[in-house]
């Protein structure tokens, strides 16, 4: 509806301006300041016919879908059609001027003059068609670009949602197993674990449907998770935080840090009889938030490290949200493993 309204505004105003321009030029060449009635009627008929025939051409372009054809195919159809329209419009105009409004007599017309007007009308129609086709193709390309971005955004949201559905059950499964293992042997500890788990579940319900959360809120959840795990692992788990104040409000994908910590415990601390230490560090440097989780342990040296489904999902979410993934997992020292990622501050909303 809006496109049709814009079309008619352009159509009527464009041909109206052309009519005024034609009248002005004609009066200048005639050397008179008075408005000639015949000249006015001639221009009114011509403009009316041009509006009618260009609209018929537009309907033909849309109905036959000529604009979807290659340029050669479009020209092969458009150029002969313009000639036929020019001949038809001038024939109608000649009949109207001679037999309807009686501006001219049959003796005042000639075959040569008719073809001269046909050629003039053909040029006018060709200019109109060139402008219309150019504007329409430009608008179509713009709409295709918008549709492409909408599709990419929809796919991105779908991918993010799919990743979230994989991450949340994985975390809940581990937590519920921890609670089950203590229900019989230590009910008090089980209740404490349930309290911590409820905080984690609350966070999941509130924030996992969002693309980003402040680092400060994420670290609160990490603290609850570590308290939950420390009840099970006891003195085998030690942890420390080193977080700059300016880093706390930087937004990151939910569960990003928690997944690194979970991975450090599952594949590092829990595998060592003596346990170990987890160190969580976050700071801003060179326009990026740097987050690093180090833990006691070592990656296997004989094979490429497998970061597991949780960390692969975290890496993919970083790529979807920020255009690239910076998550790295490596042996930092002979007895520590480092998992880290960076978030560009320039892409913060």
N, C-alpha and C positions, 0 to 999 in steps of 0.2 A: 504494500500500500504506500509506504513512504517513497520507494523508488519510483512508483507511478506518478506520485505527486511532484517529485523533483523533475521527472521527465517532462511533464506538461508545463511546468513553470519555465524550464529551459526552452522548450519548443515554442511556446507562445511569445516569451520575451525575446528570444533570438530572432524569430521571423519578424516580430514587430520592429525591432531595431533595424533589421535589414530593410523593411519597408520605408522607415523614416529616412534611412541613408539613401535609398534609391530615389525617393521623392526630392530630397535635398540636391542630389547630383543632377537630376533632371531639370530642376528649376534653375540651377546655376548655368547649365549649358543652353537653356532656352533664354537666359538673360532676362527673366521676369521674376518679380517678387510676389505675384499673385498665384494662387493655387488653381491649377487647371483641373476642371472636373473630370475630363477624360483621363488625364494622367492619374488622378486619385482612384478612379474606378478600375483602371488597368492594373494598378499596383494592388488594390484590394483583392481583385480576382486572382492575380498571380500568387499573392501571399496565401490566400485561402487554399488554392490548389497545391501549393508547396507543403502546407501543413498536412493536407489530406494525403498526398502521395508519399511524403516521407514517413508518415505514420503507417501507411500500408506497407512500406518497405521494412519498417521496424517489425511489424507483425510477421512478415515473411522471414526475416532473419531469426526471430525467436521460434516460430512454428517449425521451420525446417532445420533449426539448430546449425545454421551456417557458421556461426562464430566458433563452433567446436571443430571446424574443419581446418586442415593446413592452409597456409596463406595462398598457395596456388589454387586449391579447390575453392576457397572463398572468392578469389578474384574472378575465376571462371564463371561463377554464378552471379556475382555482384555486378560486374561491368555490363553484361548484356541486360540485366534487369534494370539498371539505371537508364540505359538507352531507351528501353521500352517505356519506362515511366516518363521520361522526358518527351517522347513522341506522343504518348497518351495525354499528358498534361497540357501540351501545347495544342493538341487537337481539341480538347475540351475548352481551352481558353479561346481558341479561334471561333468555335461554335457559339460560345457565350457572348463574345464581343459583337459578332455579326448578327446573330438571330435572337439573343435574349435582351441585352442592354443596348444594342444598336449603336455601339461606339464607332463601328466601321461598316462599310458596305462590302459586298462580295468583290466589287471591282477594285477596292482599295487593298485587297490582300493579294499575296503572290506566293507561289511555291518556294521561291528562293528565300523570302522573308520567313516563311514557316520553318525551313531547315536552319536558318540562322538562329531563330528563337529556340529551336530544339537543341542546337549546339550550346547556346548560352545556358539553357535550363539543365543540360547534362552536366556542365561544369559546376553549376550550383549544387546539384544533387550529389555529385562526386565529392565536393567539399563537405557537404553535410554527412554523407556516409563515412568519410574518412574520420571526421570528428567523432561521430557516434560510435563507430567500431573501436577507435582508440580508447575512448573513455570507458566503454563497456568492458573491453578486455582488461584495462587497467583495474577497474573495480572488481572484476572476476579474480584477477591475480591477487588483489588485496584480500578478498574473501577467502580464497584458497589458503593464503598465508595465515589468516586468522584461524581458519578451520584446522590447519596443521598444528598450530600452537595449542589450540584447544584439545586436539587429539593427544598431543604429547603430554599436556598437563593431566588429561584423564588417565593415560597410561601410567604416568608417574604416580598419581594417587592410588591407582590399582596396585602397582608394584609395592608402594609403601605399605598399603593395607595388608597385602599378602605377607610381607616381611614381618609386620607386627604380629600377625596370627601365628607365625612360626616361633617368634621370640617369646611371647608371653607363656604359652603352654610349657615350653622348655624350662623356663625359670620356675614356674609353679610346681612342676613335677619334682624338681630338686628340693624345693622348700618343703613340700608335703612329705617327701621321704624323710627329711630331717626330723620333722615333727613326729612322724610315726615311730621312728626309732627310739624316741625318748618318752613316749606316752606311758609306757609301762615302767621303765626303770627310774624316771625322775619326772613326776607330774608337774612340779614347780617349774622346772626348766622348760617343759613342754608349754606351760601357760605363757612363759616369757617369750618363747619362740612364736606362739600364736599372736601375741601382741605386736611383735615386730613384723610378722607376716601380714597382719591386718593393715599396718602402715604401708607396706609394699603393695598390697592389693588396692588400697585406696589410691595410691599414686598411679597404679596401672589403669584404674577406671577413669581417673581424671585426666591423665596426661598422655596415655599411649595413643589417643585419637588425635593428638596434636603433632605437628611436624617438629616443633622445637620447644624446649623448656630452658629456663635459666640454669646455668651450671650450679648455682647455689642450691636450687631445689633438687637437682640430680644427686648432689653430694649428700644431702639429708637422707635420701633413699639408700645410698651406698652405705652410710653409717648404720642404718637399720639392718641392712643385709649383713654387714660385717659382725654386728652384735649377734645376729641370728646364727651365723656360722661359728663365731667364737664360743658360743655355748656348747656346740658340738665338738669343736676341735680343741677347746680349752687353751692350754699354754702352747699348743703347737701353732697357733695363729697369733701373730703380732702385726699391727698395722699402724701406719703414720700418715698424716696429711700435711702437704706443703702447698698451700693455695694462695696466690696473690689476691689482694682485695679487688683489683680492677678486673679480675677474671670472673668474678662471681656472677655478674649479670649478663655475661655473654651466653647466647642461646645455642644449644646443641640438640641433636636428636635424642629423644627420651631413651633411657636405658643404655646409652652408649658407654658411659663410664662403668655402670653396674655390670655390663656384659664383660668388660675387660677384667674387672675384679672377680667375677664368677669364674671366668676362664683361668685366671691366675690360681684360684683356690682348687678348682677341679683338676687341672692338669699340672699344677705345680705343688702347692703346699700340701694338699691331701695325699700326694704320692710319696712324700718324704716322711720317714719315720720320726724324725726330729722336728718336722714342721718347718716354718720359716717366716719371713716378714714380707708384707705387702706395703709398698710406698706409693702413695697417690700424689702426683704433682701436677699443678696447673698454673700457667702463667701466660702473659701476653708478650709477644715478641714479633717485631717486624710485621705488624698488621695482622697477626694471626693469634688465635688462642691455641696454645700447645698443651695437650693433655697427655700425661705419661703414667702408666701403671707398671711398676717393676715388682718382681717377686723372686723369691729364692727358687733356684732350679736351673735346668738347662734343657734347651730344645735338642732333639736328636740330631746328631751331626751327620749321620749317614743318609739322611733323606731330607727332602724339602719340607719345611714345617707345614703342617696342616692346621689351619687356624679354626677349623670346625664350622658348623653351620651358624652358630650364634655370631661369631666374629665375621663370617662372610656376610651375614645379613647386616651387621653394623657397618661394614665396609661399603656395601651396596647402598645403604641409606645415605651415607656421606656423599657418595657419588651422585645420587638422585637429587639431593638437596643443594649441593654446592658445586656440582658439575665435575667433580673429580674425587677420588678416594685417596686419602693420605694415611690410612691405617697401616701400621707396620708392626710386625712381630719378629723379634730377633734376640739373639744372645747378646746382652749388653756387656757382661763381664763373665769370667769363667764360672761364676756361681749365681748369676742373676739373669732373668729374662725380662725384656722390655716390650710392652705393647703401647703404642702411642698413635695419636691422630691429631690433625690440625684443622681448625675452623677459621676461614677467612672473615675478618671483621667487616670487610667491605660489603659482604652479602647479608649482614644482619638487617632484619626488618625494623 
